[in-house]
Structures are given as C-alpha cells and as structure tokens.
C-alpha cells in the first residue's frame, strides 16, 4: 500500500511516516516505480509508534521498545523498567506543573485586574518583588 493508505490505517500523517522512515523506525519496501510500499507489518509498527508516542515515549524510547518487541527472547522486566522510568518522569512533571499552577494562582490572586497599570504578574515576570513582599 502507498503512504496515503498507510497514513489512513495508522492514524499518522504522511510527513510523520516519512520522518520515521528517515530515522529508520520503519523500513517499507519499494515498488518497481520506486514508491514506498507498506505491508501489514509496517502498519503494525506505525500503530505501535503512534500509541507509544501518545503515551509520552520519546523517539529513542520508541526505538528501544520496538527492538524489545521484535526480540522474542526479551525479558519483560526490561520493558517494565522503561515504563516505570516514564511514570517517574511523568510524576516529576506533575510536581513541576503543580508548582507552576500554585505560583500563577498566587500571582492571579494578588492582581487587582482593574484599570490601573500596576500588576504583580508582570512585576514577577520582570523579576521585581511585589510591594507587599518588599516591606
């Protein structure tokens, strides 16, 4: 099948599929005319990549996961270790996002949001201390 059909079946844009081919995550065959020729196994790999990326795995993590998927002698503990590391990173990101939310919430609470030009949000972004904190 051609790249348009592969895109439709995998849910990935053709541009992404070309990129995955460029970095050798997928290696479609070539038809006599030189066009890419995707088989069912290629579509399966593309779907695997689409799902892995949607779960937040990086390209290199996807490469590792694909190699483990292809290795029938793999240890499931290797796969679990990668997934656990991803969860640890997600939890760290959640802590960081909660901190950002808290900071922004305080700034919003301290901003009058009226017609006056003074704004603690802009002051904070500019590195100025709020008047209440400076005293």
Secondary structure, 3 states (H helix, E strand, C coil): CCHHHHHHHHCCCHHHHHHHHHCCCCCCEECCCCCEECCHHHHHHHHHHHHHHHCCCCHHHHHHHHHHHHCCCCCHHHHHHHHHHHHHHHHHHHHHHHHHHHHHHHHHHHCCCCCCCCCHHHHHHCCCCCHHHHC
